[in-house]
Amino acid sequence: MISSNNKERKISYNQKLFIKTSLRQLGINPKNNGLLIFQEAITYAYSKDMIIINLEEIYRYIAQKHENKSPRTIETILRYAFYNLNSKKLSDNYKKIFGLEFCIEYFSIKTLIEDFLDILNSK
């Protein structure tokens, strides 16, 4: 993990609410575990002040919290949620949330987490 400092940052209730609401607006189905896992991934990356997103570390951390799941299972859940996003909601709401034009060419789990970290730093 590469972080800007060793001190963990706390995430506020409003930031947590923003993450959950935004993920739903981006088309992640709230009925599957992917929404929760995405929330945890973003929250962890924010609290560790990650400059470079290390997905493997995030998977391991979340797997530790969910004792009956392996890092590979966490990765699978996250990928499933990501690849099954509602593309209409995603393209319609991305600019509203992040202030950036949506570009499928550069869109990945890692860039989505990075965009959330950038916006959370300003909140």
C-alpha positions in Angstrom: 0.0 0.0 0.0 1.2 3.5 -0.8 -0.3 6.1 1.4 0.5 9.8 2.1 0.8 9.2 5.8 0.5 6.5 8.5 -2.5 8.1 10.3 -5.9 6.6 9.5 -8.5 9.0 8.4 -12.1 8.8 9.7 -15.0 8.8 7.3 -18.0 10.8 8.3 -21.6 9.7 8.2 -22.3 12.1 5.3 -19.4 10.7 3.3 -20.7 7.1 3.9 -24.2 8.2 2.8 -22.7 9.9 -0.3 -20.9 6.7 -1.2 -23.9 4.5 -0.8 -26.2 6.9 -2.7 -23.7 7.5 -5.5 -23.1 3.7 -6.0 -26.8 3.2 -6.4 -27.1 6.2 -8.8 -24.2 4.6 -10.8 -26.3 1.5 -11.3 -24.9 -1.0 -8.7 -27.7 -3.3 -7.8 -28.5 -2.8 -4.0 -29.9 -6.3 -3.8 -26.5 -8.0 -4.1 -23.4 -8.0 -1.8 -21.5 -5.9 -4.4 -22.9 -2.6 -3.1 -21.7 -3.4 0.5 -18.3 -4.6 -0.8 -17.8 -1.5 -2.9 -18.7 0.7 0.1 -16.1 -1.2 2.2 -13.5 -0.9 -0.5 -13.9 2.8 -0.9 -14.1 3.4 2.8 -10.9 1.4 3.4 -9.0 3.1 0.6 -10.1 6.5 2.0 -9.2 5.6 5.6 -5.7 4.5 4.6 -5.3 7.5 2.3 -4.2 5.4 -0.6 -2.5 7.3 -3.3 -2.2 4.2 -5.5 -5.1 1.8 -5.2 -3.9 -1.7 -4.2 -6.9 -4.0 -4.9 -5.2 -7.1 -3.5 -4.8 -5.3 -0.1 -8.4 -4.2 -0.2 -9.6 -7.7 -1.0 -7.5 -9.1 1.9 -8.8 -6.5 4.3 -12.5 -7.1 3.5 -12.0 -10.9 3.6 -10.7 -10.5 7.1 -13.8 -8.6 8.1 -16.0 -11.3 6.5 -14.4 -14.4 8.1 -16.2 -16.9 5.9 -15.0 -15.3 2.6 -11.6 -15.5 1.0 -9.9 -12.5 -0.8 -10.8 -14.3 -4.1 -14.5 -14.4 -3.2 -14.4 -10.7 -2.4 -12.8 -10.0 -5.7 -15.5 -12.1 -7.5 -18.3 -10.3 -5.7 -16.8 -6.9 -6.6 -16.2 -7.9 -10.2 -19.7 -9.2 -10.5 -21.2 -6.0 -9.2 -18.9 -3.9 -11.5 -19.6 -5.9 -14.7 -23.4 -5.8 -14.0 -23.7 -2.1 -13.5 -26.8 -0.5 -15.1 -25.0 1.2 -18.0 -27.7 3.7 -18.6 -27.6 4.9 -15.0 -23.8 4.9 -15.1 -23.5 7.1 -18.2 -26.3 9.4 -17.1 -25.0 10.0 -13.6 -21.2 9.8 -13.7 -20.7 13.5 -14.6 -23.3 14.6 -12.1 -21.5 12.8 -9.3 -17.8 13.2 -10.2 -17.9 16.2 -12.5 -16.0 14.1 -15.1 -17.1 12.9 -18.5 -17.7 9.1 -18.4 -15.3 7.2 -20.6 -15.7 3.4 -20.8 -12.2 3.0 -22.2 -10.6 4.1 -18.9 -13.3 2.8 -16.5 -12.3 0.0 -14.1 -12.8 -0.9 -10.4 -9.6 0.9 -9.6 -10.5 4.1 -11.4 -14.0 4.1 -9.8 -12.4 3.9 -6.3 -9.9 6.6 -7.3 -12.8 8.9 -8.4 -14.6 8.4 -5.1 -11.4 9.2 -3.2 -10.9 12.4 -5.1 -14.5 13.5 -4.5 -14.4 12.5 -0.8 -11.3 14.6 -0.2 -13.3 17.6 -1.2 -16.3 16.8 1.0 
